[in-house]
Amino acid sequence: MPAAVSVLTDLLILFVAAKLVGEVFIRIGQPAVIGELLVGVVLGPYAFGLIGRPGPELLELFHDDPAAAGEALQLALEVFAEVGVVVLLFFVGLETRLDDMLKVGWRAAIVGMLGVLLPFVSGTALMLALGEPAVESLFIGVALVATSVGITARVLRDLGVLDAREARIILGAAVFDDILGLLMLTIVSGIGSTGEVNVGRVAAIAALALGFTAVVALAGTWAVRRWFHLVHHLRIDSAPVVVSLALMLGLAVLAAAIGLAAIVGAFLAGMMLSEVAEEYELERRILPLYEFLVPFFFVITGSMVDPRLFLQRETIGLSLLVTAVAIVTKAVGAGLGGLGLSVRSISIIGVGMVPRGEVGLIVASIGLSLGVVEHRLFSVVVVMAVATTLIVPPVLTWLLRPLVEAPHEAVAEVAGPADS
């Protein structure tokens, strides 16, 4: 189809630009993800417009309606971005065993809960103090809650420290964070649309989300240990990889269907398969897919940023204040869950939970669609999401250097005392 040329052209530009800029950033000692995010901003429709703008073939398909053609192109790119982050978290899961996660389970839960409550309370209180309406203030508070773990996970994997205790705590906390954020969004959306909270629906969502996570993590891991060897009876080529990818997509869809982020399901699928990953060389065999798809998420995320928002006088002051609150409260709240560890470990955990990325934007978009969040405050959330996403990779990389440089036998000493 000629119309597909618009999408393919954008994907070509995105992929080549991501790899070239990623190479430059790696050579200057910075994570490739920073370059991918920044090049997305530069190439996006709000800057040079090399991507995200429909070509003549796509416009013709939509009867010369630029808005409809643009939405179609944006949807196609967002699908690639979603698949990219699903593969990223699946790959991270392949390097994370359930037994290791359970060792930090209680601490991860505390990190997740404190990292949700402090930003929510502080963000809501700030907006109320500034005279904003109650429902609008609640939506801004919820937008400050969510963590975009894809950013942190990419840095952890690029540096090869996914086996560190801090990394396991961050990943476990992100699951709790997502469940609590979902519940808060459900409550606030109910208030915004009907003026009341459906307690039964909130309880049902909580039970479903917690049940899904527990069943998949525990029963799924047991099932993989017991039955994954049956893939040898399949006649299809690369059966272990095919079954693994089907499980990744299946659990991502299930997670999304119950209201969780698709990446939670993908991460759990990877964690289940980590039991057999080494035996079937899953990481090595799926790595080319990772290298192809994952950069799309970061470049496309960057392309959604309108840099002009940073120049609007009426919003920049409030944006900087909200961003400061978002960074401090998430870092402090999550960091408090790490008390008892070394100062550097607490800092790693706190900073690792800071990125809001696309998750904060989703919350603000829901508020905008319900008519309870005005465009001015939506722009504030956009600036906050972008700033927290760009700040974390270089800071986290600096904090993780001792773990990267220390010999494996000294990592525990660098990280601090083990959890009991």
Order of alpha helices (4+ residues) and beta strands (2+ residues): alpha-alpha-alpha-alpha-alpha-alpha-alpha-alpha-alpha-alpha-alpha-alpha-alpha-alpha-alpha-alpha-alpha-alpha-alpha
